[in-house]
């Protein structure tokens, strides 16, 4: 993705979505509309459970400016991926999507909302109607223990993989590295167990099966970048990018999926990496704490640049 701040330069250079090849390719413009979930700055429609007078920090960009930006990027043919965590932020994003589509209908847009953390049924209904891909977090392992301030009601719809999947909404996974580890097996375990490193289950009603979680991280991820016809499954005619694992994630205890070791990596059907002997599972990183109890991820700075 290019930052949306590069839009004018991309236009001047006549670079469009899809430019590149199977190894490196431009897929979307990335922009920010809102703040941080883990940093407790996401903008909410109801106050934080432990601060009845606090709703988070509003996005810097107004609805009018968001509508204007989305329309320009949309009319130029771009896929737009928008960082947004709080339900009030997400409402603004969906509104801008709907207005851009109404002025200039275009099939199969695959607008993306990155994180889409605090959802409700109304927002999910609109996302489905609008054909939006929801690219949820799966970092309860690192941050589950510090999300209690959102309260049980919101936690039950946070990173709503189960509900969205059952509704037929396209979803995809991501690590949000370096905020949480770029470790697909840990992220898959997170989606299956919704359990923190301290053993706390967070939003357990949103758990997926192992098969569903693997699909989110493979074929569904390829769909999010318009690449499902060449990537995402081991299917004749596709690129044959895959890994060989030492154990089947479906046959181990769910809380040990992260510990499964790799044997080899294949790219385009060719073995490009063999794991050395005596390799051990990677140590997962702790949450990022900036020393003042703030677990934010720097999104506030990005948001203020809009």
KAMOKA-V706173 format. One record per pair of residues at least 12 apart in sequence whose ideal C-beta (glycine too) atoms are under 8 Angstrom apart, sorted by the first residue. I is the first residue (numbers start at 0). J is the second residue. Records with the same first field share a line. If there is no record, write none. Layout:
# KAMOKA-V706173
I=J / J
This chain:
# KAMOKA-V706173
0=25 / 26 / 27 / 28 / 29 / 80
1=25 / 27 / 28 / 29
2=28 / 29 / 30
3=28 / 29 / 30 / 68 / 72 / 79
4=304
5=28
6=28 / 71 / 72 / 75 / 77
10=75
15=75 / 76 / 77
16=76 / 77 / 78
17=225
21=229 / 238
26=78 / 224 / 225
27=77 / 78 / 79 / 80 / 111 / 224
28=72 / 77 / 78 / 79 / 80
29=80 / 81 / 82 / 113
30=68 / 79 / 80 / 81 / 82 / 305
31=58 / 81 / 82 / 83 / 298 / 301 / 302 / 304 / 305
32=58 / 60 / 65 / 81 / 82 / 83 / 88 / 91 / 92 / 302 / 305
33=58 / 82 / 83 / 84 / 85 / 88 / 89 / 298 / 302
34=55 / 56 / 58 / 84 / 85 / 88 / 295 / 298 / 299 / 302
35=84 / 295 / 296 / 297 / 298 / 299
36=84 / 85 / 114 / 116 / 117 / 136 / 142 / 146
37=138 / 142 / 145 / 146 / 178 / 286 / 294 / 295 / 296
38=293 / 294 / 295 / 296 / 298 / 299
39=55 / 148 / 293 / 294 / 295
40=55 / 56 / 295 / 298 / 299
41=55 / 84 / 85 / 88 / 116 / 117
42=54 / 55 / 56 / 57 / 58 / 85 / 87 / 88
43=55 / 85 / 86 / 87 / 117 / 153
44=85 / 86 / 87 / 90
47=148 / 149 / 150
48=147 / 148 / 149 / 150 / 153
49=147 / 148
50=148
54=87
55=85 / 87
56=299 / 302
57=87
58=88 / 91 / 302 / 305
59=302 / 303 / 304 / 305
60=305
62=91 / 94 / 95
64=305
65=91 / 92 / 94 / 95
66=94 / 95 / 98 / 99
68=95
69=95 / 96 / 98 / 99
70=98 / 99 / 102 / 103
73=99 / 100 / 103 / 105 / 108
74=99 / 103
78=108 / 109 / 110 / 111 / 225
79=96 / 110 / 111
80=110 / 111 / 112 / 113 / 134
81=110 / 111 / 112 / 113
82=113 / 114 / 298 / 301 / 302
83=112 / 113 / 114 / 115
84=114 / 115 / 116 / 117 / 298
85=116 / 117
86=117 / 118 / 119 / 122
89=112 / 115 / 117 / 118 / 122
90=122
92=112
93=122 / 125 / 126 / 129 / 131
96=110 / 129 / 131
97=125 / 129
100=129
107=130
108=130
109=130 / 131 / 132 / 169 / 222 / 223 / 225
110=129 / 130 / 131 / 132
111=131 / 132 / 133 / 134 / 171 / 223
112=126 / 131 / 132 / 133 / 134
113=134 / 173
114=134 / 135 / 136 / 175
115=133 / 134 / 135 / 158
116=135 / 136 / 157 / 158
117=149 / 153 / 156 / 157
118=133 / 156 / 157 / 159 / 162 / 163
119=156
120=156 / 162
123=159 / 162 / 163 / 166 / 168
126=163 / 168
127=166 / 167 / 168
130=169
131=168 / 169
132=169 / 170 / 171 / 222 / 223
133=159 / 163 / 168 / 169 / 170 / 171
134=170 / 171 / 172 / 173 / 223
135=158 / 159 / 160 / 163 / 170 / 171 / 172
136=158 / 173 / 175 / 179
137=158 / 160 / 172 / 186 / 187 / 189 / 190
138=174 / 175 / 178 / 179 / 186 / 189
139=158 / 189 / 193 / 194 / 195 / 201 / 202
140=179 / 185 / 188 / 189 / 194 / 195 / 196 / 257 / 283
141=178 / 179 / 180 / 195 / 196 / 283 / 284 / 285 / 286
142=179 / 195 / 286 / 294
143=193 / 194 / 195 / 196 / 197 / 199 / 200 / 201
144=195 / 196 / 197 / 199
145=286 / 294
146=201
154=201 / 202
155=202 / 204 / 205
156=202 / 205
157=201 / 202 / 205
158=202 / 205
159=202 / 205
160=190 / 205 / 206 / 207 / 211 / 215
161=204 / 205 / 206 / 207
162=205
164=207 / 211
169=219 / 222 / 223
170=215 / 219
171=215 / 219 / 220 / 222 / 223
172=186 / 187 / 190 / 212 / 215 / 216 / 219 / 220
173=186
174=186
175=296
177=284 / 287
178=287 / 296
179=284 / 286
180=281 / 283 / 284
182=257 / 281 / 283
183=216
184=248 / 256 / 257 / 259
185=256 / 257 / 283
186=216
187=209 / 212 / 213 / 216 / 248 / 256
188=253 / 254 / 255 / 256 / 257
190=206 / 207 / 211 / 212 / 215
191=206 / 207 / 208 / 209 / 212 / 253 / 256
192=206 / 253 / 254
193=205 / 206
194=254
196=283
209=248 / 249 / 253 / 256
210=249
213=248
217=231 / 232
218=231 / 232
219=231
238=266 / 267 / 268
239=265 / 267 / 268
240=265 / 266 / 267
241=264 / 265
242=261 / 262 / 263 / 264 / 265
243=261 / 262 / 263 / 264 / 265
244=259 / 260 / 261 / 262
245=259 / 260 / 261 / 262
246=259 / 260
257=280 / 283
258=280
259=280
260=274 / 278 / 279 / 280
261=274 / 278
262=274
